Amino acid sequence: MNRHVAVLVLLLAAVLEAGGDALIRVALHRQGVAARGAAFLLGAVVLFAYGYTVNAPAWDFGRLLGLYVVFFFVVAQVVSWLAFGQTPSRAILLGGSLIVSGGFLIAFLQ
């Protein structure tokens, strides 16, 4: 798998993981058995898709893990902001800058 495809697959995996987590969170606070069950089921399907997406390719996941953590952090913050109205605090942005810096070091300096 070439580098560009690997990056896109990791980005897709991060979107699926953060999205699945968000769906589970929505399900926990839903009223009504049908709506709650549907949200849990959809969350489970999305999280399964994440697990498949991240584990199916034959790649050095340890090396790419740094970049994946960057994608997951950024996507999770965007989902938190857009879906739940939680803007990142200054501490989250500062810590996130360390996550992003570290992830790029791991992914691109090996």
Secondary structure as the mmCIF struct_conf table of DSSP 4:
data_model
#
loop_
_struct_conf.conf_type_id
_struct_conf.id
_struct_conf.beg_label_comp_id
_struct_conf.beg_label_asym_id
_struct_conf.beg_label_seq_id
_struct_conf.end_label_comp_id
_struct_conf.end_label_asym_id
_struct_conf.end_label_seq_id
HELX_RH_AL_P HELX_RH_AL_P1 ARG A 3 LEU A 28
TURN_TY1_P TURN_TY1_P1 HIS A 29 HIS A 29
BEND BEND1 GLY A 32 GLY A 32
HELX_RH_AL_P HELX_RH_AL_P2 VAL A 33 ASN A 55
BEND BEND2 ALA A 56 PRO A 57
BEND BEND3 TRP A 59 TRP A 59
HELX_RH_AL_P HELX_RH_AL_P3 PHE A 61 PHE A 84
HELX_LH_PP_P HELX_LH_PP_P1 THR A 87 SER A 89
HELX_RH_AL_P HELX_RH_AL_P4 ARG A 90 PHE A 108
#
